Amino acid sequence: MTTGQPPTADLREHYRRLMSSTQWLGVGMCWTAVVPDDGRALTLDQIATRLAGNTPYRLHAPMPLEAIGPPEHDAYPVLVDRCGSTTVLFEWDYLGATPAALRRLSEGARVYSAWWNVNANNRLSFAAGGEHVLAIDALFPGRQEHHAGLARWPELQAMTDFFAEPAPEDLDEDEDDFDDRADYDWQAACLAVIDRTAGARLTSEWLVQPHPWVTVRMPDATR
């Protein structure tokens, strides 16, 4: 890894504290930010329609996270709110990380998503203009050159410590442990780069405040 302070150092510390104080976040979550190209926030109906695809959905009045029931296939909940013109979505599972949902959400917008589960399966994703541009395993991201389209997310490209360094010329690539991430706080890094890019911050206060929410049918909405 490179040394020195990464461009997201302060944000990473915020998210380290958040993960430490709200430990259930490390078990599984998905945080998605939708940034409209024209600067005008999408309506809740537009977001719900894009999440659901061609399947039914329901919009619900604001409620705190703790008051919303557990996810079900026929009533999968996603919290939706705004930070300026950016729309943010919070969920317990992976809808916002699926290529189909990302493509729909990114029509006329840029979409950034971080998802992981209790087994450390994860995905850091980027979509724009209806195209699924990037899907990176944040625990084992490899090198920058492994990811076509990375230049379209300059804030992530600038986080050089997020990626493995090229092997020295005198070191056999098989001996170079690119994936030694034991001491790297990849979850905080994912949330920090989305924060830096979209200007939308996940906080402990956000997690206890009431938010509008939508229910969609899973797995139909992933198609």
C-alpha positions in Angstrom: 0.0 0.0 0.0 1.1 3.6 -0.5 2.0 5.6 2.5 0.7 9.1 3.6 -2.8 10.4 4.1 -5.3 9.4 1.5 -7.6 12.1 0.2 -10.5 10.7 2.2 -8.6 10.4 5.5 -11.0 12.6 7.6 -14.1 11.0 6.1 -12.7 7.5 6.7 -12.2 8.4 10.4 -15.9 9.5 10.5 -17.0 6.2 9.1 -14.7 4.1 11.3 -16.4 5.8 14.3 -19.8 5.2 12.8 -19.1 1.5 12.2 -17.7 1.1 15.7 -20.7 2.8 17.4 -23.3 1.1 15.2 -21.8 -2.4 14.9 -24.7 -3.9 13.1 -23.7 -1.9 10.1 -20.8 -4.3 9.6 -23.2 -7.3 9.4 -24.9 -6.1 6.2 -26.1 -3.0 4.4 -26.3 -1.2 1.1 -25.8 2.6 0.8 -26.5 4.2 -2.6 -26.3 7.8 -3.8 -28.0 9.0 -7.0 -26.6 12.2 -8.4 -28.8 13.7 -11.2 -26.9 15.1 -14.2 -29.1 18.2 -14.4 -28.9 19.0 -10.7 -32.6 18.4 -10.1 -33.4 15.7 -7.5 -35.4 12.8 -8.7 -38.9 12.5 -7.1 -39.7 9.6 -4.7 -42.0 8.2 -7.4 -39.2 8.2 -10.0 -36.8 6.5 -7.5 -39.4 3.9 -6.6 -40.2 3.2 -10.2 -36.6 2.7 -11.1 -35.9 0.5 -8.1 -38.9 -1.7 -8.9 -38.5 -1.9 -12.6 -41.6 -3.4 -14.2 -42.8 -4.8 -10.8 -45.2 -3.3 -8.3 -44.1 -1.0 -5.5 -45.5 1.0 -2.6 -44.4 4.3 -1.2 -44.7 4.8 2.6 -44.8 7.8 4.9 -41.6 8.5 6.8 -40.7 6.1 9.6 -37.5 5.4 11.6 -35.4 2.5 10.6 -36.2 0.6 13.8 -39.9 0.7 13.1 -39.7 -0.9 9.7 -40.2 -4.7 9.6 -37.6 -7.1 8.3 -37.1 -7.6 4.5 -39.5 -9.9 2.8 -39.5 -11.0 -0.9 -42.9 -9.4 -1.5 -42.3 -6.3 0.6 -38.6 -5.5 0.5 -38.0 -2.1 2.2 -35.6 0.6 1.0 -35.3 3.9 2.9 -35.1 6.9 0.5 -34.3 10.5 1.3 -32.4 13.5 -0.1 -29.2 15.4 0.6 -29.5 18.4 -1.6 -30.2 17.2 -5.2 -28.7 13.8 -4.3 -31.0 11.0 -3.4 -29.7 8.4 -0.9 -31.0 4.9 -0.3 -30.4 2.6 2.6 -31.2 -1.1 2.8 -30.3 -4.2 4.6 -29.5 -6.3 1.5 -28.3 -5.9 -2.0 -30.9 -4.4 -4.4 -28.9 -1.2 -4.9 -25.8 -3.2 -5.9 -27.5 -5.2 -8.6 -26.6 -4.3 -12.2 -30.3 -4.0 -13.2 -31.2 -1.6 -10.5 -28.0 0.4 -11.0 -28.7 0.8 -14.7 -32.3 2.0 -14.1 -31.3 4.4 -11.3 -28.5 5.9 -13.4 -30.7 7.1 -16.3 -29.7 10.7 -16.5 -27.7 10.4 -13.3 -24.5 9.0 -11.7 -25.0 6.3 -9.1 -22.5 5.1 -6.4 -23.2 2.1 -4.2 -21.5 0.2 -1.4 -22.8 -3.2 -0.3 -21.6 -6.0 2.0 -22.9 -8.8 4.0 -21.9 -10.8 7.1 -19.6 -13.0 5.1 -17.7 -10.0 3.7 -19.1 -10.5 0.3 -19.2 -7.0 -1.1 -19.4 -4.7 -4.1 -18.4 -1.1 -4.6 -20.3 0.0 -7.7 -20.7 2.9 -10.1 -23.2 3.4 -12.9 -23.9 6.4 -15.2 -26.2 7.1 -18.1 -27.9 3.7 -17.9 -24.5 1.9 -18.0 -23.1 -0.3 -15.2 -19.5 1.0 -15.3 -17.7 -0.5 -12.3 -18.2 -3.3 -9.8 -15.2 -3.8 -7.5 -14.6 -6.2 -4.6 -13.4 -3.8 -2.0 -11.8 -6.4 0.1 -9.7 -7.7 -2.9 -9.7 -4.9 -5.4 -6.5 -5.8 -7.3 -4.7 -3.0 -9.2 -6.2 0.1 -10.8 -5.4 -1.2 -14.3 -7.7 -4.2 -13.6 -10.8 -1.9 -13.8 -11.9 -0.5 -17.1 -13.9 2.6 -16.6 -12.1 3.6 -13.3 -11.2 7.0 -14.8 -14.9 7.8 -14.9 -14.8 7.8 -11.1 -11.9 10.1 -10.4 -12.4 10.3 -6.6 -12.0 6.5 -6.4 -9.0 6.6 -8.8 -7.3 9.1 -6.6 -7.5 6.7 -3.6 -4.4 4.8 -4.7 -4.0 3.1 -1.3 -7.3 1.4 -2.0 -5.7 -0.7 -4.7 -2.7 -3.1 -4.7 0.6 -1.7 -5.6 2.4 -3.1 -8.7 4.9 -5.8 -7.8 8.6 -4.8 -7.8 10.4 -6.1 -10.9 12.5 -8.5 -8.9 9.5 -10.1 -7.2 7.6 -13.0 -8.7 4.0 -11.9 -9.0 2.9 -15.2 -7.5 4.8 -14.3 -4.3 3.3 -10.8 -4.1 0.3 -10.9 -1.7 -1.9 -8.3 -3.3 -4.9 -9.3 -1.3 -3.4 -8.9 2.2 -6.2 -6.6 3.5 -6.3 -7.6 7.1 -5.4 -4.1 8.3 -7.3 -2.1 5.8 -10.7 -0.7 6.8 -12.4 -1.2 3.4 -15.9 -0.6 4.6 -15.0 2.9 5.9 -13.1 3.5 2.7 -16.2 2.6 0.5 -18.5 4.9 2.4 -15.9 7.7 2.5 -15.4 7.7 -1.3 -19.1 7.8 -1.9 -19.4 10.7 0.6 -16.5 12.6 -1.1 -18.0 12.0 -4.6 -21.7 12.6 -3.9 -21.6 14.9 -0.9 -24.0 12.6 0.9 -23.1 11.5 4.4 -24.4 8.6 6.4 -24.5 9.4 10.1 -25.8 7.9 13.3 -28.4 10.7 13.4 -29.6 9.7 9.9 -30.0 6.1 11.0 -32.5 7.1 13.8 -34.4 9.8 12.0 -37.7 9.0 10.1 -37.3 8.7 6.3 -39.7 7.9 3.5 -39.4 4.3 2.3 -40.5 2.1 -0.6 -41.2 -1.6 -0.7 -40.6 -3.6 -3.9 -40.8 -7.3 -4.8 -37.6 -9.2 -4.6 -36.1 -10.9 -6.6 -38.3 -9.5 -9.4 -36.8 -6.1 -9.0 -33.3 -7.4 -9.6 -34.1 -8.4 -13.2 
